[in-house]
Amino acid sequence: MAVYLLVMHESMLQTAIPVRYVDIEVAWVGDDEADVFIGGRNEVGGEIYRYLFQIGSEHHGGLRNYVIPNLDVSSANWELRIITNYSRPYHLAVRLYCRSAYGQTLGVLTEHQMTKLAD
């Protein structure tokens, strides 16, 4: 099982322009398939986002990648959770496309950068 946890907020990139939207792309690396849960949770309102889907190789009938566009980011902290039921390391490629209120891409975070931010 793989778990990625990241606290999201508008100043997470430490730029002068605040992050207002995030597009999440999850891509599969491998020949099998797995279930993926992507959720957002804050302390005040509880669960704010929930996505559950199957991802895998094309010859198993699954999607190779999945994109969740336009998740709102505010000044209040919320926790992004990406969880899979597959145990092999490096089976997912995760990209977070951070955008301004006007749609300008401010930065892209990968799963390796998320791990560094967590450390």
Secondary structure, DSSP 4 states (H G I P E B T S, - for coil): -EEEEEEE-TTTT--SSPP-EEEEEEEE-SSSEEEEEEEEEETTTEEEEEEEEEEE-GGGT-BSEEEEEEEE--SS-EEEEEEES--STT-EEEEEEEE-TTS-EEEEEEHHHHHHHH-
